[in-house]
Amino acid sequence: MFNKRFIMELEDVFNPMMLAQFLSSSGTLCLIIFQITVMEDAGFGMATFVQFLAISIMQLLLFCWYGNELTFQCESVVRAAYESSWYEASISFKSSLCMMIMRAMKPFRLTGGKLYVMSLDTFVAIMKASFSYFTMLNQLNGSK
């Protein structure tokens, strides 16, 4: 099956890179936000950090968005097959459709190190963790 092989190759390519990306994202975002809040000068330096923050968020969002989209499209195959007029088709078509539905019941998922599924839920979790770390770091800085 071409699609399965393609997704497996895609997973093999992105897997180590996404693991590193996800593990470093929370800390990176936290430190950028912290740096923005403690900067005295609101000039060029702050603009640079704000741009760096936006780029970091967009990079993470793109991987998660397309991973989520891949999973959604694979899940929609089952719905599309069921909503077709399969009951009027030939026996061989029905059996092929049944095999396709059984294969599509386990959707493809791109992961980072087999630990994280690239999805919008993961993006939200990383953003929440980043802001939690930022809050803790900000409180530690304020208590000095």
Secondary structure, DSSP 8 states (H G I E B T S, - for coil): -HHHHHHHHHHHHHHHHHHHHHHHHHHHHHHHHHHHHH-S--SHHHHHHHHHHHHHHHHHHHHHHHHHHHHHHHHHHHHHHHHS-GGGS-HHHHHHHHHHHHHHTS----EETTTEE-SHHHHHHHHHHHHHHHHHHHHHHHT-
